[in-house]
Amino acid sequence: MAVASLVALTAAVPLAVYGAGLLSRRLGRVAATAARISTGDLDARTGPTKGRDEVADIAATVDRMADSLALRLRTERRFTADVAHELRTPVGGLLAAVDLLPPGETEDLLRARVRDLRDLVEDLLEISRLDAGAEEPVRVRVPLGAVVAEAAARTGLATEVRDLSEAAGTADGSGRTVETDPRRLERIVANLVVNAHRHGCGPVRVTVDGPTVVVRDHGPGFPDDLLLHGPRRFHTGARERGSGHGLGLTIAFGQARVLGAELLLANAPDGGAVATLRLPA
């Protein structure tokens, strides 16, 4: 009986280890796919799996869930793009009609509201292009500090810009240059500066240090929900962050992805929101 038991164990243990390892690898593959889907990669699929057991059922369910989410997201993106395109023409007509009104308080109020509506439509169109992956960067070598300072100045908001690269100097006496799309970089910086002024408190400071741009305000900081889940459209977070459409940060993140840059949001230990843009070296 002892010899028979040893023989049985010698044959059974390797088979059990192999079977457990195979099951673990299959479950790990399903878990990895689910993790990719949770991070926004809706093209992730487990694919066909061998067998007809519970693991295969779980893998098929995860793939069906990804298909359903991808279809819903494509429908929402198509709806956003269609609405923005349809609104663009009548909003342009409204803006032209407002220009014909006699000067006065009413005309100024209407002009401001129509321009806000026009900016909202343009933001929705930009988001739809980013969602569709139709944006391609046009890269040229530009002085980073100068581009950031110009973007902050164009907002018309009091913003302190400090270029540490220029202060340190380079071999030719100029600041640091980077190869990027200056139009998209200006868009990101301008959105971050406007967001800091709209939802935070002054002073708002922009610091350029190497390939990194940091925008900081001294307001209540980013809400925890925004830091955890990232920006969401038409959602501005906490009430103390003020009003808005929640599109500025969404566009900034989308343009950063086009540039291959990393955009991080955090709160300073002594208060205030901090947005850090790291361009590719």
C-alpha positions in Angstrom: 0.0 0.0 0.0 2.9 2.4 0.8 4.6 1.7 -2.5 1.3 2.1 -4.4 0.6 5.4 -2.6 4.1 6.7 -3.5 3.6 5.7 -7.2 0.2 7.3 -7.3 1.5 10.5 -5.7 4.4 10.6 -8.1 2.0 10.5 -11.0 -0.7 12.7 -9.6 1.4 15.6 -8.2 2.9 16.7 -11.5 -0.5 16.5 -13.2 -2.1 18.5 -10.4 0.6 21.2 -10.6 0.3 21.4 -14.3 -3.5 21.7 -14.2 -3.3 24.4 -11.4 -0.7 26.3 -13.4 -2.8 26.1 -16.6 -5.9 27.3 -14.7 -3.9 30.1 -13.1 -2.5 31.3 -16.5 -6.0 31.3 -18.0 -7.4 33.3 -15.1 -4.5 35.7 -15.2 -5.1 36.3 -18.9 -8.8 37.2 -18.2 -7.7 39.4 -15.3 -5.2 41.2 -17.4 -7.9 41.9 -20.1 -10.3 43.2 -17.5 -7.6 45.5 -16.1 -6.9 46.9 -19.5 -10.6 47.5 -20.1 -10.8 49.3 -16.7 -8.0 51.7 -17.8 -10.0 52.7 -20.9 -8.5 50.2 -23.5 -11.8 49.0 -24.9 -10.0 47.2 -27.7 -8.7 44.7 -25.2 -10.1 41.2 -25.7 -9.3 37.8 -24.1 -10.0 36.0 -27.3 -11.0 32.4 -27.8 -10.1 30.1 -24.9 -9.8 26.4 -24.8 -12.4 24.4 -23.0 -16.0 25.0 -22.0 -15.6 25.4 -18.3 -16.3 28.4 -16.0 -13.0 30.2 -17.0 -14.1 30.1 -20.6 -17.5 31.5 -19.6 -15.8 34.3 -17.7 -13.6 35.2 -20.6 -16.5 35.3 -23.0 -18.4 37.5 -20.6 -15.5 40.0 -20.3 -15.3 40.2 -24.1 -19.0 40.8 -24.5 -18.8 43.5 -21.8 -16.0 45.2 -23.7 -18.0 45.0 -26.9 -21.0 46.6 -25.3 -18.9 49.4 -23.7 -17.1 50.1 -26.9 -20.4 50.3 -28.8 -22.0 52.6 -26.3 -18.9 54.9 -26.2 -18.8 55.1 -30.0 -22.5 56.0 -30.0 -22.0 58.7 -27.5 -19.0 60.1 -29.3 -20.9 60.1 -32.6 -23.8 61.9 -31.0 -21.5 64.6 -29.5 -19.9 65.2 -32.9 -23.2 65.3 -34.7 -24.7 67.8 -32.3 -21.6 70.0 -32.4 -21.6 70.1 -36.2 -25.3 70.8 -36.3 -25.0 73.7 -33.8 -22.0 75.3 -35.5 -24.0 77.0 -38.3 -26.9 78.4 -36.2 -24.4 79.7 -33.6 -22.4 81.4 -36.3 -25.6 83.0 -37.5 -26.5 84.2 -34.0 -23.1 85.8 -33.6 -23.5 87.6 -36.9 -27.0 88.8 -35.8 -25.7 90.1 -32.5 -23.2 92.3 -34.3 -26.2 94.1 -36.0 -27.7 95.1 -32.6 -27.3 98.7 -31.4 -24.6 99.1 -28.8 -25.7 98.8 -25.2 -25.9 96.6 -22.2 -28.2 94.1 -23.8 -26.0 93.8 -26.9 -22.9 93.2 -24.6 -24.8 90.6 -22.6 -26.0 88.7 -25.7 -22.6 88.9 -27.4 -21.0 87.4 -24.3 -23.5 84.5 -24.1 -23.3 83.8 -27.8 -19.5 83.7 -27.7 -19.7 81.3 -24.7 -22.0 79.1 -26.8 -19.7 79.3 -29.7 -16.7 78.3 -27.6 -18.6 75.4 -26.2 -19.5 74.1 -29.7 -15.8 74.5 -30.7 -14.7 72.5 -27.6 -17.2 69.7 -28.4 -15.9 69.6 -32.0 -12.3 69.4 -30.7 -13.2 66.6 -28.3 -14.9 64.7 -31.0 -11.8 64.9 -33.2 -9.6 63.7 -30.3 -12.0 60.8 -29.6 -11.9 59.8 -33.2 -8.1 59.8 -33.2 -8.1 62.2 -36.2 -5.5 64.6 -34.6 -1.9 64.4 -35.7 0.8 66.6 -34.2 2.9 68.9 -36.5 6.3 68.9 -34.6 8.8 71.7 -34.8 11.6 72.7 -32.5 10.5 75.7 -30.4 11.7 77.5 -27.2 9.5 76.0 -24.6 9.6 78.9 -22.2 8.6 81.4 -24.9 5.7 79.3 -26.1 4.4 78.8 -22.6 4.7 82.5 -21.8 2.9 83.4 -25.0 0.1 80.9 -24.2 -0.4 82.4 -20.7 -0.4 85.9 -22.0 -3.0 85.2 -24.6 -5.5 84.2 -21.9 -5.5 87.8 -20.7 -5.3 86.7 -17.1 -2.7 87.8 -14.6 -0.3 84.9 -14.5 3.3 84.7 -13.3 5.6 82.7 -15.7 9.0 81.6 -14.6 11.4 79.8 -16.9 14.1 78.0 -14.8 15.7 76.7 -18.0 16.3 80.2 -19.2 17.5 81.3 -15.8 20.0 78.4 -15.8 21.0 79.2 -19.4 22.2 76.8 -22.1 25.4 76.6 -24.2 24.1 79.2 -26.6 22.7 81.5 -23.9 19.0 80.7 -24.7 16.4 78.7 -22.9 15.5 75.0 -23.5 14.0 74.0 -26.9 11.7 71.1 -27.5 10.4 69.3 -30.5 6.6 69.5 -30.2 3.4 70.9 -31.8 3.4 74.5 -30.5 -0.3 75.0 -31.3 -1.4 72.0 -29.2 1.1 72.9 -26.4 -0.4 76.5 -26.3 -3.8 74.9 -26.1 -2.9 72.8 -23.1 -1.2 75.6 -21.2 -4.0 78.0 -21.9 -6.6 75.6 -20.7 -4.7 74.9 -17.5 -4.2 78.6 -16.8 -7.8 79.4 -17.4 -8.9 76.4 -15.2 -6.6 77.7 -12.4 -8.1 81.2 -12.5 -11.7 80.0 -12.9 -11.7 77.3 -10.3 -8.9 78.3 -8.0 -7.4 81.5 -6.5 -4.5 83.7 -7.2 -1.6 83.9 -7.5 -1.4 81.6 -10.5 2.1 80.6 -11.3 3.5 78.7 -14.3 7.0 77.2 -14.0 9.0 75.8 -16.9 11.8 73.4 -15.7 13.4 71.4 -18.5 10.7 69.6 -20.4 8.2 70.1 -17.6 5.6 72.7 -17.2 3.8 73.2 -13.9 0.7 75.3 -13.4 -0.3 76.0 -9.8 -3.0 78.1 -8.1 -3.7 78.7 -4.5 -7.4 77.8 -4.3 -9.2 74.8 -2.7 -7.4 72.3 -4.9 -8.7 69.5 -7.1 -11.5 67.5 -5.7 -10.7 63.9 -4.7 -13.1 62.5 -7.3 -11.2 64.3 -10.1 -7.8 63.1 -8.8 -9.1 59.5 -8.6 -11.0 59.2 -11.9 -9.6 62.0 -14.0 -11.6 64.8 -15.7 -15.1 64.1 -16.9 -17.1 66.1 -19.4 -19.7 68.5 -18.0 -18.5 67.7 -14.5 -16.5 70.2 -12.6 -16.2 68.3 -9.3 -16.7 70.0 -6.0 -19.0 73.0 -5.7 -16.2 75.2 -4.4 -14.3 74.7 -7.6 -16.7 77.1 -9.3 -18.8 76.8 -12.5 -17.8 75.5 -15.9 -18.4 72.8 -18.5 -15.6 70.5 -17.4 -14.2 70.4 -20.9 -11.0 72.4 -20.4 -9.1 69.6 -18.6 -10.6 67.0 -20.9 -9.2 68.8 -23.9 -5.9 69.3 -22.2 -5.6 65.6 -21.4 -6.6 64.7 -25.0 -4.0 67.1 -26.6 -1.3 65.8 -24.2 -1.9 62.3 -25.4 -1.5 63.5 -29.0 1.8 65.0 -28.1 2.9 61.9 -26.3 3.1 63.9 -23.1 2.1 63.1 -19.5 -0.4 65.3 -17.7 -0.7 64.8 -13.9 -3.0 66.5 -11.4 -2.3 66.8 -7.7 -2.8 69.1 -4.7 0.0 71.0 -3.1 0.6 70.2 0.6 0.0 73.8 1.6 -3.1 74.1 -0.6 -3.8 74.8 -4.2 -4.1 72.7 -7.4 -1.0 71.6 -9.3 -1.1 70.5 -12.9 2.2 69.0 -14.2 2.8 68.6 -18.0 5.8 66.5 -18.9 6.8 66.6 -22.5 8.8 63.8 -24.1 12.5 64.4 -23.8 
